Amino acid sequence: MIQIQIPAPDIVVSKRNQGGERTESPLSNTYGFTDYHKIPRDKGGIILFFDANEDLLFVGKARKLRQRVKKHFEDNVSPIKDHRDEVTKIAVLFVEDAMEREIYETYIINNLEAKYNIEKVFYK
């Protein structure tokens, strides 16, 4: 049997209540993630969106992580478009190999039972 272990997140970005002056980033101002700039532009990997209770809302993969995270908050076709306000934490795992990203994404969706992933679900 193949053993898959979910790696620890390389970066975790949490939502903050902002006060005072606005920052330069529209994502920061709109959704409260002031540290999303820590997510690298040139790395691939897995993105995990969590709510305030640490429940997994959605799992995604990307060749370029920062752009994909921004798209989830700006795009009208994102699976979490109606649930963006629920997201309080974003965890990022660096996985450069496309096949490994696919395997990790499917495994995490089913092992942690992501709420808004409707494809690749085998636990229902």
Residue pairs with C-beta under 8 A, 6 or more apart in sequence:
4 103
4 104
4 107
6 93
6 104
6 107
6 108
6 111
6 112
7 93
7 95
7 104
8 93
9 48
9 91
9 92
9 93
10 45
10 92
10 93
10 94
11 38
11 39
11 91
11 92
12 89
12 90
12 91
12 92
13 33
13 35
13 36
13 38
13 39
13 89
13 90
13 91
13 92
14 33
14 35
14 88
14 89
14 90
15 31
15 32
15 33
15 87
15 88
15 89
16 32
16 33
16 34
17 32
18 28
18 29
18 32
18 34
22 29
23 29
23 34
25 34
25 36
25 37
27 33
27 36
27 69
27 70
27 73
27 74
28 34
28 36
30 73
31 73
31 84
31 85
31 87
33 90
36 66
36 69
36 70
36 90
37 66
39 65
39 66
39 69
39 90
39 92
40 65
40 66
41 64
41 65
41 66
41 67
42 64
43 64
43 65
43 94
43 96
44 61
44 62
44 63
44 64
44 65
44 94
44 95
44 96
44 98
44 101
45 61
45 62
45 65
45 92
45 93
45 94
45 95
45 96
45 101
46 59
46 60
46 61
46 92
46 93
46 95
46 101
46 104
46 105
46 108
47 59
47 60
47 61
47 62
47 65
47 68
47 69
47 72
47 90
47 91
47 92
48 56
48 58
48 59
48 90
48 91
48 92
48 93
48 108
49 56
49 57
49 58
49 59
49 60
49 72
49 80
49 87
49 89
49 90
50 56
50 57
50 87
50 88
50 89
50 90
50 91
51 57
51 86
51 87
51 88
51 89
52 86
52 88
54 89
55 115
56 108
56 112
56 113
56 114
56 115
57 80
57 83
57 86
57 87
57 114
57 115
57 116
58 72
58 79
58 80
58 83
58 114
58 115
58 116
58 117
59 105
59 108
59 109
59 112
59 114
59 117
60 68
60 72
60 105
61 95
61 101
61 102
61 104
61 105
62 68
62 69
63 98
65 92
65 94
69 90
69 92
71 78
72 78
72 80
72 84
73 84
75 81
79 116
79 117
79 118
80 86
80 87
80 116
83 116
93 104
95 101
95 104
105 120
106 120
108 114
109 117
109 120
109 121
110 120
110 121
110 122
110 123
113 123
